[in-house]
Amino acid sequence: MKVKLLINQRPRVVDVEPDEYLLDTLRRHDVLSVKRGCDAASCGVCTVLIDGKPTLSCSVLSARLEGKAITTVEGEREEVTRFYTYFGDEGADQCGFCNPGLALTAISMKRTFDNPSEDDIRRYIVANLCRCSGYVAQVRAIKRYLEESS
Amino acid sequence: MKIASLYHPKDVNDALRVSRESKDTVVFGGGAWLKLSPRRVERAVLLDTLNLAEIRVHDDAVVIGAMCTLRSMETHEAILDIGQGILVDALEQIMGVGLRNIATIGGSVMGKYGFSDILPVLLALEASLTFAEAKEMSLESFMASKKRMNDVLLEVSIPRKKAIGYFKKVATTPLDFSLLNVTVVKTDTRITVVLGSRPGGAMGHDVTEYINGANDIDKAVKRAVESVLEAIPLGQNVRATKAYREQLAKTYVRRGLLEVMRDES
């Protein structure tokens, strides 16, 4: 079946199976920043923005997204670059596998919250798992990004 | 879950008609847990375009459309007001924002999931359901029924009354399912304790008679806790033993009761 999607501001008509998940659709169309982690809605590395809301692409059927705007880090280059500056400065970057999902979650926070506390940040990123870090540097980086780039 | 085809109904009646055509046809909520199901369905009926995602605030109730996401609920002011924020407290502890932007209240209710953190709270708040055909039904009757409800859920209605609430999710990690969850809600007329993740479906017990008018609060709470453990069976699964769940229930039901009484004073 055919579905019209707005992938990173570009209108696309994609052919999908009824039980195809967005993660598979995106990767099949070379949107490779979106990673496959647990593939069971638990790790957050497949996070994309659907109409601006962080959503797990491993658990959304593509066929349900007719007309929706899908944004990945490829479609947020300027904002993601800004975010990564803080990430690098704070030593929050290690293997990088969780970065795309975390970056989009942080960007969504920036557009949703006014002055989030450290607790707000920790609650918001609770399902973006990182197996390298202990989240301390990441939370510090996100806090600075939200405070200084707003 | 394997899905052979998808169906976008014209309206609710169309959804109801098609969902009854075959046992291999399933009405979908948000679909957050599709990957956990090994089932194969011939046709999935999607309610996405039927305008069932609204939250309406009336004088006596907050009415939530079945396709409203858990995240939309937790960020709505009227939901924050319910039971001094108990519903939002429970919602915020369900996985992460990315999943709560997918999972819907209708899917959570119709799934009758034993691990649900939202059903116990809705039960304690005396929520009611509106179906396409069966019309009104209390959530309590729905949960108690063993029969499969072959209907389409349209709305969940939560009474707007003065209530004080306590919710505790006990889990190994924030992203894991609960070992046990405990809800205590005190309204002007009753005090209800609901246990979820027993590991079966959530069950409630009215403890008003033990608490109201009691002179010795400690004794009254102790008797109320004992009555909860007698009335609501707890069991064992891979997450916890029966004995451990009972210890958790003793501790958190007691804390919950003391908290809702303290909040009142």
Chai-1 contact restraints between the chains, C-beta under 6 A:
chainA,res_idxA,chainB,res_idxB,connection_type,confidence,min_distance_angstrom,max_distance_angstrom,comment,restraint_id
A,P18,B,I3,contact,1.0,0.0,6.0,A-B,restraint_1
A,P18,B,S5,contact,1.0,0.0,6.0,A-B,restraint_2
A,P18,B,L6,contact,1.0,0.0,6.0,A-B,restraint_3
A,D19,B,K2,contact,1.0,0.0,6.0,A-B,restraint_4
A,D19,B,I3,contact,1.0,0.0,6.0,A-B,restraint_5
A,A40,B,K35,contact,1.0,0.0,6.0,A-B,restraint_6
A,A41,B,L99,contact,1.0,0.0,6.0,A-B,restraint_7
A,S42,B,L175,contact,1.0,0.0,6.0,A-B,restraint_8
A,G44,B,G98,contact,1.0,0.0,6.0,A-B,restraint_9
A,T47,B,G98,contact,1.0,0.0,6.0,A-B,restraint_10
A,K53,B,N101,contact,1.0,0.0,6.0,A-B,restraint_11
A,P54,B,V97,contact,1.0,0.0,6.0,A-B,restraint_12
A,P54,B,G98,contact,1.0,0.0,6.0,A-B,restraint_13
A,T55,B,G98,contact,1.0,0.0,6.0,A-B,restraint_14
A,T55,B,N101,contact,1.0,0.0,6.0,A-B,restraint_15
A,L56,B,G98,contact,1.0,0.0,6.0,A-B,restraint_16
A,L56,B,L99,contact,1.0,0.0,6.0,A-B,restraint_17
A,S59,B,A32,contact,1.0,0.0,6.0,A-B,restraint_18
A,S59,B,I102,contact,1.0,0.0,6.0,A-B,restraint_19
A,V60,B,I102,contact,1.0,0.0,6.0,A-B,restraint_20
A,A63,B,L6,contact,1.0,0.0,6.0,A-B,restraint_21
A,R64,B,D48,contact,1.0,0.0,6.0,A-B,restraint_22
A,Y124,B,V97,contact,1.0,0.0,6.0,A-B,restraint_23
A,V126,B,G96,contact,1.0,0.0,6.0,A-B,restraint_24
A,V126,B,P174,contact,1.0,0.0,6.0,A-B,restraint_25
A,A127,B,M95,contact,1.0,0.0,6.0,A-B,restraint_26
A,A127,B,G96,contact,1.0,0.0,6.0,A-B,restraint_27
A,A127,B,G98,contact,1.0,0.0,6.0,A-B,restraint_28
A,A127,B,L175,contact,1.0,0.0,6.0,A-B,restraint_29
